[in-house]
């Protein structure tokens, strides 16, 4: 019995040892042989490695479209140097929007400024048969261009260039008129003399003679506070006009400063004769050319503002341009400025009448030599004195 128990104990220990050995081999195979298990220990039983299949990339179909290779200014005729064909995804292509062939754009003009790398569309092109000037393409639809006279002070000291945005200030001089005569007040007076009836047979049509009194001006009756008498007061000078200024137009665009260039091709013969004359003439130092100061500025405005500007120019009103900041599109309501507005808004008092004053007497500010006319003169320039 005892001998049989010992044998069973030894068998149990042998089985446990075999199990421990198998577990140890599995652990080693898993830890150090890359997860191949027992196959890594058996020759010719290496683990089979599978590689993942690559995801197929869908093929993108491309079509050609025409783009600008460089900036194209408005009104420029398009040639091959300005455009090129480039591939474009077909799924993003909209039929009728992009142009696919260079031949469809060659010879046409740009309706707007086109930046480089911009796809060319039909909306950016103009029929080449149109005979408009290049500047006409810079006027937006529904707008017009009109020139106005300017001087140094009314044109921002000649600092304006094409493309600037400006406001237009108008200054008017108002006077009182006789509504019936449409003449400036006060009226002049005349003497009426009636001879009365001239026959004894009864009343006849009376005649009258009207004689204008030279220098006689219609006045008004006032009560003299000292004499307590009614006196007839007449003005001792013509009526003084009243000045008023107000913003007329906001955010107008400058199309051109000064005159538009009129390029005229000279005959080849005349050019050759001029070149020969220059070669024959002795070399002399050419005098520096004086800058040509602009006397007009052409603005882009709406048609109604153009009619208003035309009326004011013909009526002799004064127009002043003020430059707006770049990108400023805000519109601000302004108040009309009169002498009363300046005195009230800025707190300027009416000077008191004092029993003393300054010497010498001062009737005007500055002189003609120290002032610059803010507006262009409508009078003919004074010719220089004869030498």
C-alpha positions as CSV (number, residue, x, y, z in Angstrom):
1,X,0.0,0.0,0.0
2,X,2.7,2.4,1.0
3,X,4.7,1.5,-2.1
4,X,1.6,2.2,-4.3
5,X,1.1,5.7,-2.7
6,X,4.7,6.7,-3.3
7,X,4.4,5.7,-7.0
8,X,1.3,7.8,-7.4
9,X,3.0,10.8,-5.8
10,X,6.0,10.6,-8.0
11,X,3.7,10.4,-11.1
12,X,1.8,13.5,-10.0
13,X,5.1,15.4,-9.5
14,X,6.3,14.3,-13.0
15,X,3.0,15.5,-14.6
16,X,3.2,18.8,-12.8
17,X,6.8,19.3,-13.9
18,X,5.9,18.6,-17.5
19,X,3.0,21.1,-17.3
20,X,5.3,23.8,-15.8
21,X,7.8,23.1,-18.6
22,X,5.1,23.5,-21.3
23,X,3.9,26.8,-19.8
24,X,7.5,28.1,-19.6
25,X,8.0,27.3,-23.3
26,X,4.7,29.0,-24.3
27,X,5.7,32.1,-22.3
28,X,9.2,32.3,-23.9
29,X,7.7,31.8,-27.4
30,X,5.2,34.5,-26.8
31,X,7.5,37.0,-25.2
32,X,10.7,36.6,-27.2
33,X,9.7,35.1,-30.6
34,X,7.4,37.9,-31.8
35,X,4.1,36.2,-31.0
36,X,4.8,33.1,-33.2
37,X,4.1,30.8,-30.3
38,X,5.7,27.3,-30.4
39,X,6.0,27.5,-34.2
40,X,9.1,29.7,-33.6
41,X,10.8,26.8,-31.8
42,X,9.9,24.2,-34.5
43,X,12.1,24.3,-37.6
44,X,10.2,25.0,-40.8
45,X,7.1,26.1,-38.9
46,X,7.7,29.9,-39.0
47,X,4.6,32.1,-38.6
48,X,2.9,33.3,-41.7
49,X,2.8,37.1,-41.9
50,X,0.1,38.9,-43.9
51,X,0.5,42.5,-45.3
52,X,-2.6,44.8,-45.3
53,X,-4.0,45.6,-48.7
54,X,-3.5,49.3,-49.9
55,X,-6.7,51.4,-50.2
56,X,-7.2,52.2,-53.8
57,X,-7.0,55.9,-54.7
58,X,-9.8,57.1,-56.9
59,X,-8.7,58.7,-60.2
60,X,-9.5,62.4,-60.4
61,X,-10.6,63.5,-63.8
62,X,-9.2,66.9,-64.9
63,X,-10.3,69.5,-67.4
64,X,-8.5,72.6,-68.7
65,X,-9.6,76.1,-67.7
66,X,-8.2,79.5,-68.6
67,X,-6.6,81.7,-65.9
68,X,-4.8,85.0,-65.8
69,X,-1.0,84.6,-65.6
70,X,-0.5,88.2,-64.5
71,X,-2.6,91.2,-63.5
72,X,-4.9,92.5,-66.3
73,X,-6.0,96.1,-66.0
74,X,-9.5,97.1,-66.9
75,X,-9.9,97.7,-70.6
76,X,-6.7,95.9,-71.6
77,X,-6.9,93.8,-74.7
78,X,-6.1,90.1,-73.7
79,X,-3.3,88.4,-75.6
80,X,-1.5,85.1,-75.1
81,X,1.0,86.7,-72.6
82,X,-1.9,87.3,-70.1
83,X,-3.5,83.9,-70.0
84,X,-2.8,80.2,-69.9
85,X,-4.7,76.8,-69.6
86,X,-4.3,74.8,-66.4
87,X,-5.9,71.6,-65.2
88,X,-9.0,71.8,-63.0
89,X,-11.0,69.0,-61.2
90,X,-13.9,68.0,-63.4
91,X,-16.2,67.4,-60.5
92,X,-15.8,71.1,-59.5
93,X,-16.2,72.4,-63.0
94,X,-19.4,74.3,-63.6
95,X,-20.5,74.3,-67.2
96,X,-20.7,77.8,-68.6
97,X,-18.8,79.5,-65.8
98,X,-15.2,78.9,-66.7
99,X,-13.6,79.2,-70.1
100,X,-11.7,76.2,-71.3
101,X,-9.9,77.5,-74.4
102,X,-7.5,80.4,-74.8
103,X,-8.9,81.1,-78.3
104,X,-12.2,82.1,-76.6
105,X,-10.5,85.1,-74.7
106,X,-7.8,86.2,-77.1
107,X,-8.7,89.7,-78.6
108,X,-11.3,90.5,-76.0
109,X,-11.0,93.2,-73.3
110,X,-11.1,92.9,-69.5
111,X,-14.3,94.4,-68.1
112,X,-12.7,94.7,-64.6
113,X,-9.3,94.5,-63.0
114,X,-8.2,90.9,-62.9
115,X,-5.6,89.6,-60.5
116,X,-3.1,86.9,-61.4
117,X,-4.1,83.3,-61.0
118,X,-7.8,84.3,-61.3
119,X,-10.0,82.0,-63.5
120,X,-11.4,83.9,-66.5
121,X,-15.2,83.9,-66.8
122,X,-17.5,85.5,-69.3
123,X,-18.5,88.2,-66.8
124,X,-14.9,89.5,-66.9
125,X,-14.8,89.9,-70.7
126,X,-16.1,92.6,-73.0
127,X,-16.9,92.3,-76.7
128,X,-13.8,93.4,-78.6
129,X,-15.9,95.2,-81.2
130,X,-16.9,97.9,-78.7
131,X,-15.0,101.2,-79.5
132,X,-15.1,102.6,-75.9
133,X,-12.0,104.2,-74.5
134,X,-10.1,102.2,-71.8
135,X,-11.3,104.7,-69.1
136,X,-14.9,104.0,-69.9
137,X,-14.5,100.5,-68.5
138,X,-13.6,102.0,-65.2
139,X,-17.0,103.6,-64.8
140,X,-19.4,101.2,-62.9
141,X,-22.8,100.5,-64.4
142,X,-25.3,103.2,-63.5
143,X,-22.6,105.8,-62.9
144,X,-21.2,108.6,-65.1
145,X,-18.1,110.8,-65.3
146,X,-18.1,114.6,-65.1
147,X,-15.2,117.0,-64.9
148,X,-15.2,119.9,-62.4
149,X,-12.9,123.0,-62.3
150,X,-10.3,123.0,-59.5
151,X,-7.4,125.0,-58.2
152,X,-4.6,124.3,-55.7
153,X,-6.7,124.6,-52.6
154,X,-9.9,123.0,-54.0
155,X,-8.0,119.9,-55.2
156,X,-6.2,118.9,-52.0
157,X,-3.1,120.8,-53.1
158,X,-2.9,118.6,-56.2
159,X,-2.5,115.5,-54.1
160,X,-5.4,113.6,-55.8
161,X,-4.7,110.6,-58.1
162,X,-7.0,108.4,-60.1
163,X,-8.9,106.0,-57.8
164,X,-9.0,108.3,-54.8
165,X,-12.4,108.8,-53.0
166,X,-13.5,112.3,-52.3
167,X,-16.3,114.4,-50.9
168,X,-17.6,117.4,-52.7
169,X,-18.4,120.6,-50.7
170,X,-20.4,123.3,-52.3
171,X,-20.4,127.0,-51.3
172,X,-23.2,129.3,-52.4
173,X,-23.7,133.1,-52.1
174,X,-27.4,133.9,-51.5
175,X,-29.1,137.3,-52.1
176,X,-32.7,138.6,-51.8
177,X,-34.6,139.1,-55.0
178,X,-37.8,140.9,-56.0
179,X,-40.0,137.9,-56.8
180,X,-41.8,139.7,-59.6
181,X,-38.8,141.4,-61.2
182,X,-36.3,138.6,-60.3
183,X,-33.8,141.4,-59.6
184,X,-31.7,142.1,-56.6
185,X,-33.2,144.2,-53.9
186,X,-33.5,147.0,-53.1
187,X,-35.4,148.4,-56.0
188,X,-34.8,151.9,-57.4
189,X,-37.6,154.5,-57.3
190,X,-39.1,156.6,-60.0
191,X,-41.2,159.9,-60.1
192,X,-44.7,159.7,-61.6
193,X,-46.2,163.0,-63.0
194,X,-49.8,163.1,-64.2
195,X,-50.9,166.1,-66.2
196,X,-54.7,165.5,-65.5
197,X,-57.6,166.2,-67.9
198,X,-57.0,168.4,-70.9
199,X,-60.5,169.1,-72.3
200,X,-63.7,170.9,-70.9
201,X,-66.1,168.3,-72.3
202,X,-65.6,166.0,-69.5
203,X,-63.1,163.5,-68.1
204,X,-60.7,162.1,-70.5
205,X,-58.1,159.4,-70.3
206,X,-55.3,160.7,-68.1
207,X,-51.7,160.2,-69.2
208,X,-48.7,160.0,-67.0
209,X,-44.9,160.3,-67.4
210,X,-42.5,158.2,-65.3
211,X,-39.1,159.6,-64.7
212,X,-36.5,157.4,-63.0
213,X,-34.7,159.1,-60.2
214,X,-31.0,158.5,-60.7
215,X,-29.4,157.0,-57.6
216,X,-32.7,156.8,-55.8
217,X,-33.1,153.5,-54.0
218,X,-36.2,152.2,-52.3
219,X,-35.7,152.2,-48.5
220,X,-37.9,152.0,-45.5
221,X,-39.4,154.3,-42.9
222,X,-38.0,154.1,-39.3
223,X,-38.7,156.0,-36.2
224,X,-35.7,158.0,-34.9
225,X,-35.5,157.3,-31.2
226,X,-33.8,160.7,-30.5
227,X,-35.9,163.0,-32.5
228,X,-39.0,160.8,-32.2
229,X,-39.6,161.4,-35.9
230,X,-40.1,159.2,-38.9
231,X,-37.2,159.1,-41.2
232,X,-36.7,157.4,-44.6
233,X,-33.7,155.1,-44.6
234,X,-31.9,154.0,-47.8
235,X,-28.9,151.6,-48.0
236,X,-25.5,153.2,-48.7
237,X,-24.2,150.1,-50.6
238,X,-25.3,147.2,-52.6
239,X,-26.8,144.1,-50.9
240,X,-24.2,141.9,-49.4
241,X,-24.6,138.2,-50.3
242,X,-24.8,135.6,-47.6
243,X,-22.4,132.7,-47.7
244,X,-23.3,129.0,-47.0
245,X,-21.3,125.8,-47.3
246,X,-22.5,122.2,-47.2
247,X,-21.4,118.7,-48.2
248,X,-22.9,118.0,-51.5
249,X,-21.6,114.5,-52.5
250,X,-20.0,111.8,-50.5
251,X,-17.6,109.0,-51.7
252,X,-17.2,110.1,-55.3
253,X,-14.4,108.3,-57.2
254,X,-11.6,110.2,-59.0
255,X,-11.4,109.0,-62.6
256,X,-8.7,111.4,-63.9
257,X,-6.7,114.4,-62.6
258,X,-6.1,116.9,-65.4
259,X,-6.7,116.5,-69.1
260,X,-6.9,113.1,-70.7
261,X,-4.0,112.3,-73.0
262,X,-4.7,112.8,-76.7
263,X,-2.0,110.7,-78.4
264,X,-1.7,111.6,-82.1
265,X,0.6,109.7,-84.3
266,X,3.0,112.1,-86.1
267,X,4.0,111.4,-89.7
268,X,7.2,109.5,-90.2
269,X,8.6,112.2,-92.5
270,X,8.1,114.9,-89.9
271,X,9.7,112.8,-87.2
272,X,12.7,112.1,-89.5
273,X,13.1,115.9,-90.2
274,X,12.9,116.7,-86.5
275,X,15.6,114.1,-85.7
276,X,17.8,115.6,-88.5
277,X,17.3,119.1,-87.1
278,X,18.3,118.0,-83.7
279,X,21.5,116.5,-85.0
280,X,22.4,119.6,-86.9
281,X,21.6,122.0,-84.1
282,X,24.4,122.6,-81.6
283,X,24.1,120.8,-78.3
284,X,22.5,123.0,-75.7
285,X,21.3,122.3,-72.2
286,X,17.6,121.8,-72.3
287,X,15.6,123.9,-69.8
288,X,13.7,121.8,-67.2
289,X,10.1,121.6,-68.2
290,X,7.6,123.2,-65.8
291,X,5.1,120.9,-64.4
292,X,1.6,121.2,-65.8
293,X,-0.8,121.8,-63.0
294,X,-4.3,120.3,-63.5
295,X,-7.3,122.6,-63.8
296,X,-9.9,119.9,-63.8
297,X,-10.7,116.7,-61.9
298,X,-13.1,114.1,-63.4
299,X,-15.3,112.4,-60.9
300,X,-17.5,109.2,-61.1
301,X,-20.9,110.0,-59.7
302,X,-24.5,108.9,-60.2
303,X,-26.5,110.6,-62.9
304,X,-28.5,112.8,-60.6
305,X,-25.3,114.2,-58.9
306,X,-23.9,114.8,-62.4
307,X,-26.9,117.0,-63.2
308,X,-26.5,118.8,-59.9
309,X,-22.8,119.5,-60.5
310,X,-23.6,120.7,-64.0
311,X,-26.1,123.2,-62.7
312,X,-23.8,124.5,-59.9
313,X,-20.8,124.9,-62.3
314,X,-22.9,126.9,-64.7
315,X,-24.3,129.0,-61.9
316,X,-20.9,130.0,-60.6
317,X,-21.0,128.0,-57.3
318,X,-17.7,127.1,-55.7
319,X,-16.8,123.3,-55.4
320,X,-14.2,122.0,-53.1
321,X,-12.8,118.4,-52.9
322,X,-11.7,116.8,-49.7
323,X,-9.9,113.4,-49.8
324,X,-11.3,110.4,-47.9
325,X,-9.2,107.8,-46.2
326,X,-8.3,104.6,-48.0
327,X,-11.1,102.1,-47.4
328,X,-13.4,104.6,-45.7
329,X,-16.9,104.1,-47.1
330,X,-18.9,105.6,-44.2
331,X,-21.3,108.5,-44.8
332,X,-21.7,111.1,-42.2
333,X,-24.5,113.7,-42.2
334,X,-23.1,117.3,-41.9
335,X,-24.8,120.6,-41.1
336,X,-24.8,123.5,-43.4
337,X,-22.3,126.2,-42.3
338,X,-23.2,129.9,-42.2
339,X,-21.8,132.8,-40.3
340,X,-24.4,132.3,-37.6
341,X,-23.5,128.6,-37.3
342,X,-19.8,129.4,-36.8
343,X,-20.5,132.0,-34.2
344,X,-22.8,129.7,-32.2
345,X,-21.0,126.4,-32.6
346,X,-17.5,127.6,-31.9
347,X,-18.5,130.2,-29.3
348,X,-17.1,133.2,-31.2
349,X,-18.6,136.5,-29.8
350,X,-19.7,139.5,-31.7
351,X,-17.0,142.1,-30.9
352,X,-18.2,144.9,-28.7
353,X,-18.1,148.5,-29.9
354,X,-15.3,150.1,-27.8
355,X,-14.3,153.7,-27.4
356,X,-10.8,152.8,-28.5
357,X,-9.2,150.8,-31.3
358,X,-5.9,149.7,-33.0
359,X,-3.7,152.0,-35.1
360,X,-3.1,151.8,-38.0
361,X,-6.6,151.1,-39.2
362,X,-7.2,147.5,-40.4
363,X,-9.9,147.0,-42.9
364,X,-8.9,143.6,-44.5
365,X,-6.9,140.5,-43.5
366,X,-3.7,140.0,-45.4
367,X,-3.0,141.2,-48.9
368,X,-3.4,140.0,-52.4
369,X,0.3,138.8,-52.5
370,X,-0.2,136.6,-49.4
371,X,-3.3,134.8,-50.3
372,X,-4.0,131.9,-52.6
373,X,-7.3,131.8,-54.5
374,X,-9.2,128.7,-53.3
375,X,-11.2,128.4,-56.5
376,X,-10.4,128.7,-60.2
377,X,-10.9,132.1,-61.6
378,X,-13.6,132.6,-64.2
379,X,-11.9,135.7,-65.5
380,X,-9.3,135.8,-68.2
381,X,-5.7,136.0,-66.9
382,X,-4.0,139.4,-66.9
383,X,-1.4,139.6,-69.6
384,X,2.2,140.2,-68.5
385,X,3.5,143.8,-68.8
386,X,5.3,144.6,-72.1
387,X,9.0,144.5,-71.9
